[in-house]
Amino acid sequence: MDRWPAAGPVFYSENFAPGKDLSYSSSLTANKSENKSLGGNLTWEAPGNVTMSLDAHHSTAVSKPTNDYGSSTSIGGAIFGVQSQTINFEKDLPVISYQMYPGIDPLNASLITPTGNAFRNAYFKNEINQLQLKGHYDHDGDFLSSIDWGFSYVDNKVRSAYGFIQNETWGGVDPRGASFGAAAVPDDFFNLTSLPDKFKGVAGSNDPALPPSIYTFNFEQMAELLRSQYAICSAPQTGVAAEGTCLANYTNDRRIRERTISPYIQFNGKFDMFSMPAHLIGGVRYDETQVNSSALVPIPNGTRWTGANEFALTYGANSFTSLKGRYHNWLPAVDFDIEPLRNVKLRASYSHTITRADYGSLQGGLNIDSNPRIGGGTGSQGNPNLVPFKSKNIDLSAEWYYGAESYISVGYFNKDVKNFIGTTQVNTSAFNLRNPGSGPRYRQAVAALGTTDNLQVRDYILRNFPASSQVTGTSDSGLLNGNIFGLPEDDLFNFQLSQPFNSDQTANIDGWEFALQHRLWNTGLGVILNYTIVNGDAKYDNTLDPNIGQFALTGLSDSANAVAYYDKNGIQARVAYNWRGEFYAGGAFDPLYVESYGQVDASASYQVTTGWPCSARSSISLARAVAVTVARTISLPSRSRAMPATQPACGSTSDPRRRRPTERPLPRGGGLFGAGAAHNDSVGHAN
């Protein structure tokens, strides 16, 4: 997106000594997610116009791999002999081109040797138990119409576990040299695949510098060959796998338990103001949450220099740590509406709402990424003491119901938001880990060789410091491969650690909503149109130094949708086009923008018998949603709970259309804490 300047090179070129690899790799990602839900409720029509309801719910969501390799796995392959390479970022598609040393054919399958590999095993489970007690009292007085009250208890448990096995054989899986590893793999394992057509329509895909073709290979086929010949899963360099599989044992096990209590009370009033019917609804909800976060994380106790720019950590015993957090909020809300003319409604609302931090940010434990580079490594740590985003909201709207199930409306909203979650990054050492690529041995090698070429420096250290290194093989160019271990006299490894925090910055978001619904007489046909304009006062400035932190909002964009529907004779069908404008999705050094895109959704249902419709739904993306790396550091999170993502094929559905104001009763338990509100952290907007 060339109209936005970005800090960083747009064109990069580098020359290499013999031994640089041209990588061909294959990956496999395969997971199964399963949602289960069970609930029930009791209602008692008590004496004195009182109705009591008890609602209980249990739901789980589980995600795990579907195979014996893991949830996200990769196997590397390479042809060694890249002389130079260039990367061009001028177009949406970064274009990489390369030049091989004379005599080395990058499309000769017999030269491809297997290299390093990693098998990552992840498990996720979310369990929610909820209990909600609601009461409703019908008063039917001159002003007070009814009172709603209730109490909710939510016990939410989240577990995310992870482990990996890895082989740092980036110079070739066979210790005798790359040619031996290449000879172990039949040439027909590799398939020559054209490249430009895979990015058709993306700017840069027709660049003549883009390689016309690459080799691909079947992951499972290659994995089984390497398992049998090189024991990559039964005897990996890092990690331990379950017997007979490549499924790594869990070394990271993070668990969160949130317990929330939420009592509320709501008063519903109706009256005439200047002979015009009006309603006033007000109430408050108290929300108190306790967070317990425990984490089993691996503790690194050493480092290895395994390739030209590849390093690995060694691990000792795991350690369990526990952290706690607690917060509470008072969430008031008031909603007023008046009917100055028949079928015309004016509304005004004020409320406080919260959005809780995502689970990844709440997880405790310091985790160091397993593969630092020569310049340093990265890591992260959660923060169970994060408090929710809090928003103070003003909503104004005018609605005109000009026909049966037809209306036009315009609304204005204004939100003042605080407690944004940002990420702080600290450069520090960790666990006293040393950098074997920066120390006395490295400096002696550079002085003796007169070069900083890592392949030659590694060869020198492997030959001259056998007590602190391990030779595992020889490259085809005669240079040694192996592990160089970190020593106490080496420089400390620098790690850039990131941790979420609640920013003291605030932001204002405002905008307009326009809506039209029109039913075409008694045909059952109708249309719905919506358009939303959003503005924010904290935008990311791409022209500033990316090393200077910025407070910016992510995900803000205009949106629109158009719906055509049919609803008659037991048949419901709808086709919707949804559009979202371009928005900033995050990042500082590499700011990320998502281009505007559109999507078509279609659904249909037929009511077999009263209350039991059967339905089907499909979705088609009409426009490509391209994530263009060209910025933002603080985000408005969305948070997924364990409720099922899909509805039953047959079951009750609700009519999304709005009713005329004379057909809109005051909510029974709606407003502040209505049905399903146990899953919603926001104070509701009364009808």
N, C-alpha and C positions, 0 to 999 in steps of 0.2 A: 504494500500500500504506500506508494511513493509520495503521497501528499503529506505524509507524516514523517518527519525526520526521526531516525532512531540512532542511539549511541551504539557504535560498533561498526566493524568493517563490512562493506558490501561486496568486497572482492578480496580473496585471500589465496595466496599461493605459497608452496613450500617445496624445497628440494630435499632429497634423502640420500644417505649412504646406502649401499646394498643391504637388503634385509627387510625393508618395509613391506608390509603385507597388503594385498588387495583382498578384502574380506568378502566371502560368500557364506551366509549363515541362514539357518532355518529356525523358526520358533513355533511353539505350540501353546496355545492358551485355551483351556477347556474347563469350565466350571458349571456346576449345577446348583441352582438356587431353588429352595422349596419353602413355601409359606403355608402355615397352618393357623387356623383361627377357630376358636370355640367361645361362644358367649350365650348369655341368657338374661332375661329380665322378668321382674315381677311388678305388677301394678295393683295398688289397693285404693279403691274409692272409699275413703274414710268419711265418717260423719262430719258435718259442718263445712261442706264445700271444700274439703281437703282431699287432694290426690297425692299418694306417695308412690315412688318408683324406685326399685333397686335393680341396678344393672351391673353385671359381672362379666369380665372378658379375659381370655387367655389367648395369646398369639405368639407364634415363633417364626423366625426366618433363619434359614441355615444355607450357607454357601460353602461348597467344597469341590475338589477336583473330580473329574469323571474318569480318570485313567490312572495308570501306575507310574506316571512320570511327574505329575504335579500340576499346579494351577497356571503357572507361567514358566516356560522352559525355553532354552535356546542352546543350539550347538553351532559352534563356529567352524568355518573352513576358510582357507586362504591360499592364494598363490603369492609367493614372496618374490619381490623384484620391482616394486614401485619406485621409479626414479623421481617423479614429481607429481604433485596433485594441486588442483585449483578448485575453489568453491566460490560460486557467484550467487549472491543473495539479492540481486537486482529485481528478480521476478518473484511471484508468489511461490513458485517451486524452486527451492535452492538447487542449483545445478553443479554437480561435482564431476570433474573430468580428471584424467590421470594419464601419465606416460610411463611405460614400463622400460626397464633396461633392455638394451639390444639382446635379441635372442630369446626373450621370454614372452610367450604368447598368452595374454590374459584369458583367451577363450579355448585354451587347451585343457580339457577336463582331466587329463592324466597328471597335471601338475597340482591339482587341488588336494591339499592335505587337511585333515581334520585338526582343529586347534582346541581352544578352551571351550568349556561348556558349563552350564548352570541349570539346576533343577530346583525351582522354587515351589514350596508347598504352603498354601494359605488356607485358613479355615476361619469362618465367621458365623457367629450365632447371636441373635437378638431375641430375648424373651421378655414379653411385657405382660404383667398381671395388673388388672385395673378393677377398681370397685367404685361405683358411683351411686350415691343416694340423693334423690331429688324429691322436693316437695312443691306443691302448687296449691294456693288458696284463692278461690274466687270470692271477691268481696262485693262487686256490683254496687259500689257506692257512687256518690256524685262525682268524686274525683278519682279515688283509688279503685282501680279495676281488679287487680290481682297482685299477689306476691309470689315470687319464686325464690326458693332457697335450695341449698344442696351442699354436698361434700364429696370430694373425689380423692382417691388414693391411687397412685400409680407407682408400681415397682418395676423398674426397667433395668435389665441385666444385659450387658454387651460383652462378648468375648471375641477377640481377634488374635489368632495364633499364626505363627509363621516360622518356617525353617527352610534351609537350603543346603544343597550339596554342590560343590563347585570344584572344577579342575582348572588350575591356572596354567594350562599347557598352551599358551598363546604362541609359542615358537614352533608348535607342532606336537601332536599327541604322542608320536613315536619318539622315544629318547634317542634313537639312532640317527634321526634327521628327518627333514620334511619329505624327502623322496620316499622313505620307507613308509611313512603314514599315507602318502598319496597312493603308493602301490597296494596298500591294504584295502582300498576302496575301489570297486569296479567302476569303470567310466560310465556305465549306463545308469548309475545312481543319479547322475546329474542331467538336468534338462535345461537346454538353452531357451531362455524366455525373453521376449521383446520387452523393452522398458518404457519407451515414450507413450505407448497406447494405454498404459496403466494410469496415466495422469491426463487423459484426454480432457481438454477444456480448461486446464489449469495453466496460467501464464508461465511460460518457461519450458513446457513439455515438448515444444518443437525446436528448442535450442539445439543447433548442430553439435555443440560440445557435450550434450547428454549422451552417455554410453547407449548405443542402440540395443544392447542385449546384455543379460547377466545369466549366471547359472543359478538354478534353484534345485533343491533336493527334498525328498520326503523325510520329514523329521523322524517318524517312527522307524523307518527302515535304517536310517543312519544310526539312531540310538541303539537299536538292537545289535548292529554290527560292532559298535564301539563297546557295548556292554560285554559282549562275548570275547573280544580280542584285547581290550584294554581295561576292563573292570572299572569303567568310569562311575558306576553306581554302587558296586559292592565294596570298592576300596577308593573312594574319592579323596582328594587332597584336603578338602575342607568339608566338615559335616558328616553325619551318619544317616543312612537311609534304612527304612524298614526292610527286613529280609526279603529278598526276591523281587524288590521293586526299586524305583528311583524316588519314592516318596520320602522326603527328608523328615527327620524327627524335628519337632517344634523346639526352637531355641528362644523365640520371642513369644511370650504369652501375656497379652494385656487384657485386663478385665475392668469393667466399669459397672458400678451399680448406682443408679439414680432412684431416690425415693422422694416423691412429691406429694404433698397434701395441699388441697385447694378448696377451702370453704367459700361460699359466695352467697349473696342475697341481692335480689332485684325487685324493684317496685314498678308496677305498670299502672299508669294513670291515663284516663281519657276525660276530655272536657271540651267545652265550647269556648273559643276565644273570638270575641267580636262576631258571634253567631257563626263561626266557622269551626267545624270539627277538628280536634287536635288530640295528639297523644304525646305523653312524656314518659319515658322509660329511663330509670337510673338505677345504678347499683355498683357493687364493688366485689372484687374477688381478691382473696389473699393467696399468694403462692409461695410455698416454702419448699426448697429442694436441698437434699443432702447428696453429696457425690463422694463415693469411695472408689479410688482408682488404685489397682495393684498391677504390677508389671514384673514378669520374669524376663530378663534381658541377658544376652551373653556379655561376658566381661572380657574384652580383648587383653591379652598379656604379651603380645609380640607382633612384629611386622616382618614381611618378606617382600623383596623386590623380585618379581617373577617374570617381567618382560620389559620391553623398551620403555613403556610408560604405564606398566601395570604393577600394582602392589596388592598385597593381600594381608589380612590380619589373621593371627592365630588366637585361639580363645581358651580360656580356662573355665572354671566352674561358673554356672549361671547364678544370678542373684535376684531375689524377690524384693521389691520395694513397694511400699504402700503410702499413698497420699490421700488427703481428705480436703473437701471443699464444701461450702455451705452458703446459700444466699436466699433472700426472700424479697418479694415485691408486693406492693399494694397496687391493684389494677382497677381504677374507677372507670366508669363509662356512663354517658348520658346521651339519649337520643330523643330528638323532638321532631315531630312532623305536624303539618297543618294543611288543610284542604281549602284554599282561598276560593277556588272555583270547583264546580263539579268535575270530577275526574282529573283534577290537577293537584299534585302533591308537592309541597316544599319540605325538604328535610335538612336538619343540621345535627351533627353528631360530634362528640368529643370523647376520646378514649385513650387509655394507655395499653400498649401491647408489648409482648416480649417474644424474642426468637432465641432459642437456646443455641449454645455452641455445638459444632459438629463433634462427633465422637472421637475422631482422630486428634482434635485439638485438646480434648480432655484427658486422653490417655497419658499415664505417667511413664517414668523410666527414661533414662538416657540411652539412646541408641546411636552407635557409630556405624556408618555405612561401611560395608566390608571391603570395598575396593577403592582406597584413596589413590590419588595421582601423585606424581613427583612434586607438584606444587602444594599439596595438602589434600585433606579429605573433608567430608561433610558428615553431619549428624543432626539429630533432632531430639527434642524432649517436649512432652505434652505439659499441660497446665490444668490440673483439676480445679483450680480456684477461679477459672474464668466465670464471669457472670454473663447473663444473657444480654443481647442487644435490647435496648428499651426505646420505644417510640411513643411520642405524644402526637396524636392524630386529630386533625380537624377534617371533617367531610361535609360538604354542602352539595345538594342536588335539587333539581327540579324535574318533575315527571308529569307527562300528559298522556292519559289513557284515552285515546280518541276512538277506540273501537274495541270490540270483543277480542281479547288477547292481542291487542295492538297498542303500542305505546312508543313515545319518543322521550329521551331523557338526556340531560347534560349534568355533569358533576365535576366538582373541584375538590382536590385533596391536598393536604399539606401535612408533612411528617417531619418532626424534629427527632433525630435519632442520635443516641449516644451509646457508649460501651462497645464501639466497633472493635472487632478482633483483628489485630495486625500481627505481624511476625517480626521479631527482633532477631538479629544475627550477630553472634559474638565470635570473634576469632580467638581461639585458645588451644592449648594442648589438652590432651585427655588421656587418662590412665597411664601417664608417663611413657607413651608410645614414641619410639624413635624412628627417624627417617633414614633408611639405609641408602637412599639416593642423595643424601646431603650430610656429609661428615668427613672425617679424615681419610677414609679409603677412597671416597669419591674425588676429593681434592687431589690426592696423590695420583690417581689415574689420569685426571685431566692434565696435571702438570707433566706427567710422563708421556702422554699421547699427543698433547697439543690440540685436542679436540674435545668437545662436549657431546659428541654423538653417543647416545645412550647404549647402543648395541656394542660399540667398541669399549666403552667404559665398563660395561658389565663383563665383557670378556676378560678385561684386565683384572678386575676384582676377583672373578672366579678362578683365574689362574694363579694369582698372587696371594690370596687370602683364603686358603682352603679350610681353615679352622672356623671361619664364620660364614661359610657358603656351602652350597651343595650343587654339584654339577649333575644335570639330568640328561644331557645330550649335546649334540653338535649340529649346528645349522649347515645347510648345504654350502654356505660361504665360508665355512671353517670356524665360525665364531661359536663359543660355548653358550649353551643354554643352562639355566638353573635358577636356584633360589639364593638370594643374598639376604642374610638375616640382619635385623636391626641390632645395634650394639649400644651399650650405655653411653659411649663417647660420641655417638651420632647426634645430630641436631634433633630437637623435639619436632615431631610431626605437628603441623598446624591443622586444626579442624575448624570449619565454619559451622557453628551450631545454631540452629534455628529453634525458636520457642514462641508460641503464640502468647499474646498479652492483650488486655483490654486497653485500648487507646483512650486518652483523655480528650481526643478530638470529637467534635460533634458535626453533624451534617444536616442539611435541610433538603428534603425531596418534595417536590410539588408537581402537580400536573392536572390534566383535564381528561374526562372520560365522556365519550359521546356514544349513545346507543339508540338503535331503532329496531323495533320488532313489528312486523306487519303480517297479519293473517289474511289470506285471500278468500274472503267471504266464508262459505261453508264447504269449501273444497277439501279442507284438510291440509292445504299447502300454505307455506309461510316462509318468511325470510327474517334473519336476525343479522344486524350489522353492528359492529363495535369498533371504536378507534380510541386509543389511549396515547396521550402525549405526556412524557415524563421529563422532568428537569432536575438536575442536582447541582449543588454549589461546590462540589469537590471533584474536579476532573484531573486526570493525569496529564502532565505536560511532558511530552516526549523530547522537548528541546533542552530540558535541564540535565545536569550531570546525574547519571543513574546511581552514583555513589552517595548522593544526597537523598535521604528518605523523603517520600512524599505521602501525604494523606489523600487518598482518592477512593471514589466509589466504583465498584465493579457491577456489571450486569445491568446497567441502566440503558434502556432503549425504548423507543416507541413501538407499539404493536397494534395489530388490527386483525379482525377475523370476520368472515362472512359465512353465514349458514343458510342453507336451504333445507326445509324439512317437510315431511308429510306425516300427519297424525290423524288417522280415521279408520274406523272399522277394525279396530284391534291391531292395525299395522302402524308401526313407528319407523321412520327412516330419516336419516339426515346426512348431508354432505357438507363438510366445513373446510374452508380454506383459512389457514392461520399464517400470519406473517409477523416476523420480528425484525426490527431494524438492527443495524450494526451496533455492537457494544464492546466495551473494553472488558476483558476477562481476567486480567492480572499480569503480574510480572514487572520487573524493574529493568534489569539488564537486557532482558528479552521480552518486552511488553507484548501481550497477546491480545489481538482483536479478532472477533468473530464477525464475519461479513453477514449482511442481511440474508435471510432465507425464508422460504415458504414451505408449507406442508399441507397436504390434503388428508382429512380423516373422513371415513365413511362408516356408518353403523346402521343396523336395521334390527327390528325385533317384531315378533308376532305373538299376540296374547292367546295362548292355547286355551286357558281358562282363567277366571278372575284371579288376579294377583300373581299369576305365574307366566310371565312372558319369557320367550326364548330369544336370544340375541346373538348377533355376530358383529365383528368390527374389524376394520383394516385401516392401515395408515400408509401413505405414500409421500415421500419427500420430493417436491417438485424442483427445488433449487438447491444447489450444492451449498452446504454450510462449511465454508473453508476457514479453518483457524489460521490466521495469518500472524506469524511472529514478527511484529514490528515494534500495553504496559499497565499496572495497577497493583497496589500492595495491601489494600484492606477491602474485605469483601462482605457482601450481604449474603449469609449462608442460607442454603436450603437444607432441610434436615429430614431424612427419611426414617420413618419408624418401621416397626415390624409388621404393620398391617398388610394384608395381601395386596399385591399390585394389580390383580385382575379380579373381575367380578365373576360370579358363577355363570355358567351358560344359561341356566334357567333360574329365575328368581325375581323378586320385586325390584322395580326401578322407579326412579322419581322423575316427574315431569319437570324439565328445566325451565319451562316457560313461566313468565310472571303473570299474576292475576290482576284484575281490576281492583282499585283500592277498596271498593265496597265488598270485595270477596276476600280481603286480607285480614284474617283474625289476628289478634295479639298473640304472640308466641306463648306456647305452654312449655316453660323450661328452656326456651330458646335464648335470645339475648346474650346474657353473660355466660351461661354455661348450659347450652342446649345439648340435644342428642349428638353423640359423637365428639363432644367438646373435650373429652378426656385426651384426645389426640391432638388438640389444637391449643397452642399457648396464647392465642389472641382472644381478647374480649370481643364478643360477637357484635354485629351490627343488627339491631332489631328491625323487623319488617314493619 
